[in-house]
Amino acid sequence: MITTTKDLKKLCQEWQKEPFITVDTEFLREKTYYSKVCLIQIGSEKGAWCVDPLAEDIDLSPLFEVLTNKKVLKVFHACFQDMEIFYHLMHAVPTPIFDTQIAAQMCGFMHQVSYADLVESLTGEHVDKGMRFTDWSERPLTPKQQEYALGDVTHLRGVYKILKEKLTKMGRLAWLEDEWGHFEEPALYQIDPKDVWKKHRPPTKKPALIGVYAHLMAWREALAQHLNKPRKQILSDEVLEALVLGHPKTLEDLKLLRGLGGLKSAYQQEVLEVIHQGLQAGENGFEVTEVSLSPAQKNLAHLLGVLLGCQAEKVGIAESLIADKEDLKKMILNPESYRLQGWRQDVFGKKALAFMSGRLSLSWNPEQQECQFNLKGKDAP
């Protein structure tokens, strides 16, 4: 356990010389909006350590310098939450990175393969997950807790090396650069309250009331960020929906709505003002323009899904890493202009376009027990 700045500085000087380090965090988020980081685990070829961010005599600045050193690769598994934590801690993101979960999908593992399953599959070692639900904010940590926490970065060293070797042999290591670039964008971890409503399905299709929904969502998100409380402690989804559909104008109207026992009295007047602002905003900017597929197009989407699954199996890449349902929908609605990014277009996009143009067909080979692509024309996609 590293609990002093002096010890951390000394270790950071060594980590700055490493070609890569493995990184993980333990955190709590049940009672706060932002994750409360309780432990940071770092592994290198020379060992593994727990850094205690809750210790009184510790400044994490030396560690931040390591995490932003472009000469030191940072290896994570399922990096999003760890990256988000570090962004809010140091107002920057670790770079460069390597995510073993995404790398595993590139090698054919299923979508979001668990760390324990990946370790066992690649190294044959067993990961004890018995302390996943421990309270990492309690001190002191027991030796068993520390051993569990360190396991998340010690096993990760072997997993990284094996995946890197596999991807190098497959000629796919360069494909991952696009993936890392996405996670290294600070904007990914910045939540603008004004845009939160766009990520959810409004409880109504009326543009005027969608404006109320957008304003209430923005108010709740901004207050949750300010108070550092979970958004649903400010206003539950059920209460928010009732406010949108009922859109009360006075406290008397508010009291007549059912199910508003979860709305704190301190927020009632403020909520009425937010609803008023939403109604005043009108329909401008709050139209939902989602385009639905026709029955025939839905059948085509299903067929493209089958094509995607066959191609994913053939090339040994998790299909969720290649494309999702939204990608297929965009292909169908905009076949002339929509293209998948980077290697995805070569692996699947070209075949999908050929299929939609009638140049590619899919058949089953009973002898080889596999799907086969049959191309009409000169060049195979």
C-alpha positions as CSV (number, residue, x, y, z in Angstrom):
1,M,0.0,0.0,0.0
2,I,1.4,3.4,-1.0
3,T,0.1,6.0,1.4
4,T,2.7,8.8,1.2
5,T,3.7,11.2,-1.6
6,K,7.4,10.4,-0.9
7,D,6.9,6.7,-1.7
8,L,4.6,7.5,-4.7
9,K,7.2,9.8,-6.2
10,K,9.9,7.2,-5.9
11,L,7.7,4.6,-7.7
12,C,6.6,7.0,-10.4
13,Q,10.2,7.6,-11.3
14,E,10.5,3.9,-12.0
15,W,7.1,3.7,-13.8
16,Q,8.2,6.5,-16.1
17,K,10.9,4.1,-17.5
18,E,8.5,1.2,-18.2
19,P,7.3,0.5,-21.7
20,F,3.8,-0.3,-20.2
21,I,2.0,-0.4,-16.9
22,T,-1.3,-2.0,-16.0
23,V,-4.0,0.1,-14.3
24,D,-7.2,-0.5,-12.5
25,T,-9.3,1.4,-9.9
26,E,-11.7,0.5,-7.1
27,F,-14.5,3.0,-6.5
28,L,-17.9,3.7,-5.1
29,R,-20.8,5.5,-6.8
30,E,-24.0,4.5,-5.0
31,K,-24.2,7.8,-3.1
32,T,-22.6,10.3,-5.4
33,Y,-22.9,11.6,-9.0
34,Y,-19.2,11.3,-9.7
35,S,-17.3,8.1,-8.8
36,K,-15.4,8.2,-5.5
37,V,-12.1,6.6,-6.2
38,C,-10.9,4.5,-3.2
39,L,-7.9,2.6,-4.6
40,I,-5.6,2.8,-7.7
41,Q,-3.7,-0.3,-8.6
42,I,-0.6,-0.1,-10.8
43,G,1.4,-3.1,-12.2
44,S,4.6,-3.3,-14.1
45,E,7.1,-6.0,-15.0
46,K,8.7,-5.5,-11.6
47,G,5.7,-5.8,-9.3
48,A,2.3,-4.4,-8.4
49,W,1.2,-1.8,-5.9
50,C,-2.0,-0.3,-4.4
51,V,-2.0,3.5,-4.3
52,D,-4.3,4.9,-1.6
53,P,-6.0,8.1,-2.8
54,L,-7.8,8.4,0.5
55,A,-4.5,8.7,2.6
56,E,-4.0,12.0,4.2
57,D,-0.3,12.4,3.3
58,I,-0.5,11.8,-0.5
59,D,-0.5,13.9,-3.6
60,L,-1.4,12.0,-6.8
61,S,0.3,14.5,-9.1
62,P,3.4,12.3,-9.8
63,L,1.0,9.5,-10.8
64,F,-0.8,11.8,-13.2
65,E,2.5,12.6,-14.9
66,V,2.9,8.9,-15.5
67,L,-0.6,8.5,-16.8
68,T,-0.1,11.3,-19.4
69,N,3.4,10.3,-20.4
70,K,3.0,9.3,-24.1
71,K,6.1,7.0,-23.8
72,V,4.4,4.7,-21.3
73,L,1.5,2.6,-22.5
74,K,-1.4,2.2,-20.0
75,V,-3.2,-1.1,-20.1
76,F,-6.8,-1.4,-18.9
77,H,-9.6,-3.9,-19.1
78,A,-12.9,-2.3,-19.9
79,C,-11.4,1.2,-19.6
80,F,-14.3,3.6,-19.7
81,Q,-15.1,3.9,-16.0
82,D,-11.4,4.1,-15.1
83,M,-10.8,6.7,-17.8
84,E,-13.8,8.7,-16.6
85,I,-12.4,8.6,-13.0
86,F,-9.0,9.9,-14.1
87,Y,-10.5,12.6,-16.3
88,H,-12.3,14.1,-13.3
89,L,-9.3,13.6,-11.0
90,M,-6.7,15.2,-13.2
91,H,-8.7,17.0,-15.9
92,A,-7.0,15.0,-18.6
93,V,-7.2,11.4,-19.9
94,P,-4.5,8.7,-19.7
95,T,-2.7,8.3,-23.0
96,P,-1.7,6.2,-24.8
97,I,-3.9,3.2,-23.7
98,F,-4.6,-0.4,-24.6
99,D,-7.9,-2.0,-23.6
100,T,-7.8,-5.8,-23.3
101,Q,-11.6,-6.1,-23.5
102,I,-11.6,-4.5,-27.0
103,A,-8.5,-6.3,-28.0
104,A,-10.1,-9.6,-27.0
105,Q,-13.1,-8.8,-29.2
106,M,-10.7,-8.2,-32.1
107,C,-9.5,-11.8,-31.5
108,G,-12.9,-13.3,-31.6
109,F,-14.0,-13.2,-27.9
110,M,-17.6,-12.4,-27.2
111,H,-18.8,-8.9,-26.6
112,Q,-17.7,-7.5,-23.3
113,V,-15.9,-10.6,-22.2
114,S,-15.4,-10.5,-18.4
115,Y,-11.9,-10.1,-17.0
116,A,-12.1,-13.4,-15.1
117,D,-13.1,-15.3,-18.1
118,L,-10.5,-13.7,-20.3
119,V,-7.7,-14.4,-17.8
120,E,-8.7,-18.0,-17.4
121,S,-9.0,-18.5,-21.2
122,L,-5.7,-17.0,-22.1
123,T,-3.5,-17.8,-19.1
124,G,-5.3,-20.7,-17.3
125,E,-5.2,-18.7,-14.1
126,H,-8.2,-18.3,-11.8
127,V,-9.3,-14.9,-10.7
128,D,-11.1,-14.7,-7.3
129,K,-14.1,-12.4,-7.6
130,G,-15.4,-13.0,-4.1
131,M,-14.7,-9.4,-3.0
132,R,-16.3,-7.5,-5.8
133,F,-18.8,-5.9,-3.5
134,T,-16.5,-4.9,-0.7
135,D,-16.6,-1.3,0.6
136,W,-13.3,0.0,-0.7
137,S,-13.6,3.2,1.3
138,E,-13.1,1.5,4.6
139,R,-9.6,1.6,6.2
140,P,-7.5,-0.3,6.9
141,L,-7.8,-2.7,4.0
142,T,-7.2,-6.3,4.9
143,P,-4.4,-8.3,3.3
144,K,-7.1,-10.3,1.5
145,Q,-8.6,-7.1,0.0
146,Q,-5.2,-5.9,-1.1
147,E,-4.4,-9.3,-2.7
148,Y,-7.7,-9.2,-4.5
149,A,-7.1,-5.7,-5.8
150,L,-3.6,-6.4,-7.0
151,G,-4.8,-9.5,-8.9
152,D,-6.6,-7.1,-11.3
153,V,-3.3,-5.7,-12.5
154,T,-1.0,-8.7,-12.1
155,H,-3.0,-11.0,-14.4
156,L,-3.5,-8.1,-16.8
157,R,0.2,-8.2,-17.7
158,G,0.0,-11.7,-19.1
159,V,-3.3,-11.0,-20.9
160,Y,-1.9,-7.9,-22.6
161,K,1.2,-9.7,-23.9
162,I,-0.8,-12.7,-25.2
163,L,-3.4,-10.4,-27.0
164,K,-0.7,-8.2,-28.4
165,E,1.1,-11.2,-29.8
166,K,-2.1,-12.6,-31.3
167,L,-3.1,-9.3,-32.9
168,T,0.4,-8.8,-34.3
169,K,0.3,-12.2,-36.0
170,M,-3.2,-11.5,-37.3
171,G,-2.1,-8.1,-38.7
172,R,-4.7,-6.3,-36.6
173,L,-2.7,-4.4,-34.1
174,A,-2.9,-1.2,-36.1
175,W,-6.7,-1.5,-36.3
176,L,-7.0,-0.8,-32.6
177,E,-5.5,2.7,-32.9
178,D,-8.9,4.0,-34.0
179,E,-10.5,2.4,-30.9
180,W,-8.1,4.0,-28.5
181,G,-8.5,7.5,-30.1
182,H,-12.2,7.3,-29.2
183,F,-11.5,6.7,-25.5
184,E,-8.8,9.3,-25.4
185,E,-11.2,12.1,-26.3
186,P,-12.0,14.2,-23.2
187,A,-15.4,15.1,-24.6
188,L,-16.5,11.5,-24.0
189,Y,-16.4,12.1,-20.2
190,Q,-18.0,15.6,-20.2
191,I,-21.8,15.5,-19.8
192,D,-23.6,18.6,-20.9
193,P,-26.9,18.7,-19.0
194,K,-28.6,20.4,-22.0
195,D,-28.0,17.3,-24.2
196,V,-28.9,14.6,-21.7
197,W,-32.5,14.3,-23.0
198,K,-31.3,13.2,-26.4
199,K,-29.9,10.0,-25.0
200,H,-33.3,8.8,-23.7
201,R,-36.8,8.1,-25.2
202,P,-39.2,10.9,-24.1
203,P,-42.5,9.8,-22.6
204,T,-44.4,11.7,-25.3
205,K,-44.1,12.5,-29.0
206,K,-45.6,16.0,-28.6
207,P,-42.7,18.5,-29.4
208,A,-44.0,21.1,-26.9
209,L,-43.9,18.5,-24.1
210,I,-40.6,17.1,-25.3
211,G,-39.3,20.7,-24.5
212,V,-40.5,20.3,-21.0
213,Y,-38.8,16.9,-20.8
214,A,-35.6,18.3,-22.1
215,H,-35.6,21.2,-19.5
216,L,-36.4,18.9,-16.6
217,M,-33.7,16.5,-17.6
218,A,-31.2,19.3,-17.9
219,W,-32.2,20.8,-14.5
220,R,-31.9,17.4,-12.8
221,E,-28.5,16.6,-14.3
222,A,-27.0,20.1,-13.5
223,L,-28.3,19.9,-9.9
224,A,-26.9,16.3,-9.5
225,Q,-23.5,17.4,-10.8
226,H,-23.5,20.5,-8.4
227,L,-24.5,18.5,-5.4
228,N,-22.6,15.4,-6.4
229,K,-25.6,13.2,-5.8
230,P,-27.1,10.5,-8.0
231,R,-29.6,12.0,-10.4
232,K,-32.5,9.8,-9.3
233,Q,-32.1,11.1,-5.7
234,I,-32.9,14.6,-7.1
235,L,-35.9,13.4,-9.2
236,S,-36.8,9.8,-10.0
237,D,-37.6,8.9,-13.6
238,E,-41.2,8.1,-12.7
239,V,-41.7,11.5,-11.1
240,L,-40.0,13.3,-14.0
241,E,-42.3,11.5,-16.5
242,A,-45.4,12.4,-14.5
243,L,-44.3,16.1,-14.4
244,V,-43.9,16.1,-18.2
245,L,-47.2,14.5,-19.0
246,G,-49.1,16.6,-16.3
247,H,-47.0,19.8,-16.8
248,P,-48.5,21.5,-13.8
249,K,-48.5,25.3,-13.7
250,T,-49.1,25.9,-10.0
251,L,-48.4,24.3,-6.7
252,E,-52.1,23.4,-6.5
253,D,-51.8,21.6,-9.9
254,L,-48.7,19.9,-8.6
255,K,-50.5,18.4,-5.6
256,L,-53.2,17.0,-7.9
257,L,-50.7,14.8,-9.8
258,R,-50.4,11.2,-8.7
259,G,-47.1,9.7,-7.7
260,L,-45.3,12.9,-6.8
261,G,-44.4,11.9,-3.2
262,G,-40.8,11.6,-4.4
263,L,-40.6,15.3,-5.2
264,K,-39.0,17.2,-2.4
265,S,-40.8,20.3,-1.2
266,A,-37.6,22.3,-1.6
267,Y,-37.6,21.7,-5.3
268,Q,-41.3,22.2,-6.1
269,Q,-41.3,25.9,-7.0
270,E,-38.1,25.5,-8.9
271,V,-39.5,22.6,-10.9
272,L,-42.6,24.6,-11.8
273,E,-40.3,27.3,-13.1
274,V,-38.4,24.8,-15.2
275,I,-41.7,23.4,-16.6
276,H,-42.8,26.9,-17.5
277,Q,-39.5,27.5,-19.3
278,G,-40.0,24.3,-21.2
279,L,-43.5,25.3,-22.3
280,Q,-42.3,28.7,-23.3
281,A,-39.5,27.2,-25.4
282,G,-42.2,25.7,-27.6
283,E,-41.5,23.1,-30.3
284,N,-38.3,24.7,-31.7
285,G,-35.4,22.3,-31.4
286,F,-37.3,19.5,-29.6
287,E,-38.8,17.6,-32.5
288,V,-38.1,13.9,-32.6
289,T,-37.3,13.0,-36.2
290,E,-36.6,9.3,-35.8
291,V,-37.1,7.5,-39.1
292,S,-38.7,4.1,-38.8
293,L,-37.9,1.3,-41.2
294,S,-40.7,-0.1,-43.4
295,P,-41.6,-3.8,-43.0
296,A,-39.5,-4.7,-46.0
297,Q,-36.6,-2.7,-44.7
298,K,-36.9,-4.5,-41.3
299,N,-36.6,-7.8,-43.1
300,L,-33.5,-6.4,-44.9
301,A,-32.1,-5.4,-41.5
302,H,-32.6,-8.9,-40.2
303,L,-30.8,-10.3,-43.3
304,L,-27.9,-7.9,-42.8
305,G,-27.7,-9.1,-39.2
306,V,-27.3,-12.6,-40.4
307,L,-24.7,-11.5,-42.9
308,L,-22.9,-9.7,-40.1
309,G,-22.9,-12.7,-37.8
310,C,-21.5,-15.0,-40.6
311,Q,-18.8,-12.5,-41.5
312,A,-17.8,-11.9,-37.8
313,E,-17.4,-15.7,-37.3
314,K,-15.4,-16.0,-40.5
315,V,-12.9,-13.3,-39.7
316,G,-12.9,-14.0,-35.9
317,I,-14.1,-10.7,-34.6
318,A,-16.9,-10.1,-32.2
319,E,-19.8,-8.8,-34.3
320,S,-20.7,-6.1,-31.8
321,L,-17.2,-4.6,-32.5
322,I,-17.9,-4.4,-36.2
323,A,-21.4,-2.9,-36.4
324,D,-24.6,-2.6,-34.4
325,K,-28.3,-2.3,-35.2
326,E,-28.0,1.5,-35.6
327,D,-25.2,1.0,-38.2
328,L,-27.4,-1.5,-40.1
329,K,-30.3,1.0,-40.1
330,K,-28.2,3.8,-41.4
331,M,-26.8,1.6,-44.2
332,I,-30.4,0.8,-45.3
333,L,-31.6,4.4,-45.1
334,N,-28.4,5.9,-46.7
335,P,-26.8,3.2,-48.8
336,E,-25.1,5.8,-51.1
337,S,-23.4,7.8,-48.3
338,Y,-23.2,5.9,-45.1
339,R,-19.9,4.1,-44.5
340,L,-18.5,2.3,-41.5
341,Q,-15.3,3.7,-40.0
342,G,-11.8,2.4,-40.9
343,W,-11.3,-1.4,-41.0
344,R,-15.0,-2.1,-40.4
345,Q,-15.9,-1.0,-43.9
346,D,-13.4,-3.4,-45.4
347,V,-14.4,-6.3,-43.1
348,F,-18.2,-5.9,-43.4
349,G,-19.4,-2.6,-45.0
350,K,-18.4,-3.5,-48.5
351,K,-20.1,-6.9,-48.3
352,A,-23.3,-5.3,-46.9
353,L,-23.4,-2.8,-49.8
354,A,-22.9,-5.6,-52.3
355,F,-25.7,-7.6,-50.6
356,M,-28.1,-4.7,-50.8
357,S,-27.3,-4.1,-54.5
358,G,-28.0,-7.7,-55.3
359,R,-24.4,-8.6,-56.1
360,L,-23.8,-10.8,-53.1
361,S,-25.8,-13.8,-51.9
362,L,-25.4,-15.9,-48.8
363,S,-25.8,-19.7,-48.8
364,W,-25.2,-22.6,-46.4
365,N,-22.6,-25.3,-47.2
366,P,-23.9,-28.5,-45.5
367,E,-20.6,-30.3,-46.0
368,Q,-18.3,-27.7,-44.5
369,Q,-21.1,-26.6,-42.0
370,E,-20.5,-22.9,-42.7
371,C,-22.1,-19.9,-44.5
372,Q,-20.6,-19.0,-47.9
373,F,-20.7,-15.7,-49.8
374,N,-21.4,-15.9,-53.5
375,L,-20.5,-12.8,-55.5
376,K,-21.9,-11.7,-58.9
377,G,-19.4,-9.5,-60.7
378,K,-15.7,-9.0,-61.0
379,D,-14.3,-8.1,-57.6
380,A,-15.2,-9.6,-54.2
381,P,-15.9,-7.1,-51.5
